[in-house]
């Protein structure tokens, strides 16, 4: 079965090369196994590229399926292979129609279990609330998104497109926007493409993290030590 993860390596042009790890989503230990000497974590990461020249936002919308992947790692080779690990949270329930709604939570391996336990407990409690008819599924999902952002500064996203056969005037999936973050909520009239994602034009270089902060690991150097 595995615990699937995606590993994105930042290129000098600020785009990413994407690779796959079958067990990298288990406990985020992969973040400490990626080093200048072991950039593929001693074989824990596949050498073949899944995709290349991918923008940071497109990693989420085009590749990081929250129903399949459990973790995401952003790697910056120019910073001594510094790694920013993210836990992936699926913001839906088993029979939900908006199945591609997810969130990423920046965390470290030592704190990962707390994130997973909190999210599982909160989502399970909301499932009971939905079953009892206290909240609609839509209201429960909105609440879950807000809690993930408030408690863990999580960023929400939608993987893939809405179902093509969704009837007009029927289910309206949540807007594809970040819930706050370092720069606050995204403006509705910002510089976006047709799918609601910011275009590459006028994009600020915020480093390897979505929150604009530096990498979690200090620069270890890119060469072999003496």
C-alpha positions as CSV (number, residue, x, y, z in Angstrom):
1,X,0.0,0.0,0.0
2,X,2.7,2.5,1.0
3,X,2.6,6.0,2.3
4,X,3.0,8.1,-0.8
5,X,4.8,11.4,-1.0
6,X,5.9,13.9,-3.6
7,X,9.4,15.5,-3.5
8,X,9.9,18.7,-5.4
9,X,13.5,19.9,-6.1
10,X,13.8,23.7,-6.8
11,X,15.7,24.7,-9.9
12,X,17.6,27.9,-10.5
13,X,14.7,29.3,-12.5
14,X,12.4,28.9,-9.5
15,X,10.5,26.0,-11.1
16,X,10.6,22.4,-9.7
17,X,11.4,18.9,-10.8
18,X,9.0,16.5,-9.2
19,X,9.8,13.0,-7.9
20,X,7.9,10.2,-6.1
21,X,8.5,8.4,-2.8
22,X,6.4,5.3,-2.0
23,X,7.0,5.5,1.8
24,X,8.0,9.1,2.3
25,X,4.6,10.1,3.7
26,X,4.8,7.7,6.7
27,X,6.5,10.0,9.3
28,X,8.3,12.8,7.5
29,X,11.7,11.2,8.3
30,X,12.6,11.7,4.7
31,X,13.2,15.4,5.5
32,X,16.3,14.4,7.4
33,X,17.4,11.8,5.0
34,X,17.8,14.2,2.0
35,X,21.3,15.8,2.1
36,X,23.9,16.9,-0.3
37,X,25.5,13.5,-0.1
38,X,22.1,11.6,-0.4
39,X,19.8,13.8,-2.5
40,X,17.5,10.9,-3.2
41,X,17.7,9.7,0.4
42,X,19.6,6.5,-0.4
43,X,17.0,5.3,-2.9
44,X,13.9,6.2,-0.9
45,X,13.0,8.7,-3.7
46,X,12.6,7.5,-7.3
47,X,15.3,8.8,-9.6
48,X,12.9,9.2,-12.5
49,X,11.1,12.6,-12.8
50,X,7.3,12.6,-12.6
51,X,7.3,16.1,-14.1
52,X,9.7,18.9,-14.7
53,X,9.5,22.7,-15.0
54,X,6.5,22.8,-12.6
55,X,5.6,26.0,-10.8
56,X,5.1,25.8,-7.0
57,X,1.3,26.3,-7.1
58,X,0.9,23.7,-10.0
59,X,2.5,21.1,-7.7
60,X,-0.7,21.3,-5.6
61,X,-3.4,21.7,-8.3
62,X,-1.9,19.3,-10.9
63,X,0.0,16.7,-8.9
64,X,-0.6,16.5,-5.2
65,X,-3.8,14.5,-4.8
66,X,-4.9,14.7,-1.1
67,X,-6.7,11.3,-1.5
68,X,-3.4,9.6,-2.6
69,X,-0.5,11.5,-1.2
70,X,0.3,12.0,2.5
71,X,3.3,14.3,2.4
72,X,5.1,16.9,0.3
73,X,8.7,17.9,0.5
74,X,10.2,21.0,-1.1
75,X,14.0,20.7,-1.5
76,X,16.4,23.6,-2.3
77,X,19.7,22.2,-3.7
78,X,21.2,25.7,-3.7
79,X,20.7,26.0,0.1
80,X,22.6,22.8,0.9
81,X,19.5,20.6,0.1
82,X,17.4,22.3,2.8
83,X,14.0,20.6,3.1
84,X,10.6,22.0,4.0
85,X,8.2,19.1,4.8
86,X,4.5,19.4,4.6
87,X,1.8,17.0,5.9
88,X,-1.1,16.6,3.4
89,X,-4.7,16.7,4.8
90,X,-7.7,15.6,2.8
91,X,-10.6,18.0,3.6
92,X,-13.4,15.7,2.6
93,X,-15.1,12.5,3.6
94,X,-15.4,9.2,1.7
95,X,-18.4,9.9,-0.4
96,X,-17.8,13.7,-0.9
97,X,-18.3,15.2,-4.3
98,X,-15.5,17.7,-3.9
99,X,-12.9,15.0,-3.4
100,X,-9.9,17.0,-4.5
101,X,-10.0,19.5,-1.7
102,X,-6.9,19.4,0.5
103,X,-4.5,21.3,2.7
104,X,-0.8,21.3,3.3
105,X,0.6,21.9,6.8
106,X,4.2,22.9,7.3
107,X,5.6,20.8,10.1
108,X,8.8,19.1,11.3
109,X,9.1,15.3,11.9
110,X,9.1,15.8,15.6
111,X,5.7,17.6,15.5
112,X,4.1,15.5,12.7
113,X,2.3,13.1,15.0
114,X,0.5,15.9,16.8
115,X,-0.7,17.3,13.5
116,X,-2.0,13.9,12.3
117,X,-3.7,13.0,15.6
118,X,-5.4,16.4,15.8
119,X,-6.6,16.4,12.2
120,X,-7.9,12.8,12.4
121,X,-9.8,13.6,15.6
122,X,-11.3,16.8,14.3
123,X,-12.4,15.3,11.0
124,X,-13.9,12.2,12.8
125,X,-15.9,14.5,15.1
126,X,-17.2,16.5,12.2
127,X,-18.2,13.3,10.4
128,X,-20.4,12.5,13.4
129,X,-21.9,16.0,13.4
130,X,-22.8,15.6,9.7
131,X,-24.3,12.2,10.4
132,X,-26.5,13.7,13.1
133,X,-27.7,16.5,10.8
134,X,-26.3,19.3,12.9
135,X,-24.2,20.6,10.1
136,X,-24.3,20.2,6.3
137,X,-21.3,18.7,4.6
138,X,-20.5,22.1,3.1
139,X,-20.6,23.9,6.4
140,X,-18.5,21.2,8.1
141,X,-15.9,21.4,5.4
142,X,-15.7,25.2,5.7
143,X,-15.3,24.8,9.4
144,X,-12.6,22.2,8.9
145,X,-10.7,24.4,6.5
146,X,-10.8,27.3,8.9
147,X,-9.6,25.2,11.8
148,X,-6.7,23.8,9.8
149,X,-5.6,27.3,9.0
150,X,-6.1,28.7,12.5
151,X,-4.4,25.8,14.4
152,X,-1.6,25.0,11.9
153,X,-1.4,27.8,9.4
154,X,-2.4,25.3,6.7
155,X,-2.9,26.2,3.1
156,X,-6.0,24.9,1.3
157,X,-6.1,24.0,-2.4
158,X,-8.2,22.0,-4.9
159,X,-6.5,19.2,-6.8
160,X,-7.8,18.7,-10.4
161,X,-11.0,20.2,-11.9
162,X,-14.6,20.0,-10.7
163,X,-16.6,17.2,-12.3
164,X,-17.6,18.0,-15.9
165,X,-21.1,16.6,-15.5
166,X,-22.0,18.8,-12.4
167,X,-25.5,20.2,-13.2
168,X,-25.8,23.9,-13.6
169,X,-27.1,25.5,-10.4
170,X,-26.1,22.4,-8.4
171,X,-23.2,21.8,-6.1
172,X,-20.8,24.7,-6.0
173,X,-17.3,23.6,-4.8
174,X,-15.4,25.9,-2.5
175,X,-13.3,28.6,-4.1
176,X,-9.7,27.6,-4.9
177,X,-7.8,30.1,-2.7
178,X,-5.4,30.1,0.1
179,X,-6.9,30.6,3.6
180,X,-4.9,33.6,4.7
181,X,-1.1,33.0,5.1
182,X,1.7,35.5,5.4
183,X,0.2,37.8,2.9
184,X,-3.5,37.4,3.9
185,X,-6.3,36.1,1.8
186,X,-5.8,36.3,-2.0
187,X,-7.7,39.1,-3.7
188,X,-10.5,38.0,-6.0
189,X,-9.3,40.3,-8.8
190,X,-5.6,39.4,-8.5
191,X,-3.3,38.3,-11.4
192,X,-4.8,34.8,-12.1
193,X,-5.3,32.4,-14.9
194,X,-8.7,31.0,-15.9
195,X,-8.4,28.3,-13.2
196,X,-8.0,30.7,-10.4
197,X,-4.3,30.1,-9.9
198,X,-1.9,33.0,-10.0
199,X,0.0,33.2,-13.2
200,X,3.8,33.4,-13.4
201,X,3.8,37.0,-14.3
202,X,4.7,39.4,-11.4
203,X,5.2,36.5,-9.1
204,X,7.3,37.3,-6.1
205,X,10.1,35.0,-5.2
206,X,9.2,34.0,-1.6
207,X,11.9,31.3,-1.3
208,X,11.1,27.6,-1.1
209,X,8.2,28.0,1.3
210,X,4.6,29.1,0.6
211,X,4.7,31.4,3.7
212,X,7.8,33.3,2.5
213,X,10.0,32.2,5.3
214,X,13.4,30.7,4.9
215,X,14.1,27.0,4.8
216,X,13.7,25.1,8.0
217,X,17.2,23.5,7.9
218,X,20.3,25.6,8.1
219,X,22.6,25.6,5.1
220,X,24.7,22.5,5.4
221,X,26.9,23.3,2.4
222,X,26.8,21.7,-1.0
223,X,30.2,20.1,-1.0
224,X,31.9,17.2,0.8
225,X,33.5,18.2,4.1
226,X,37.2,17.8,4.8
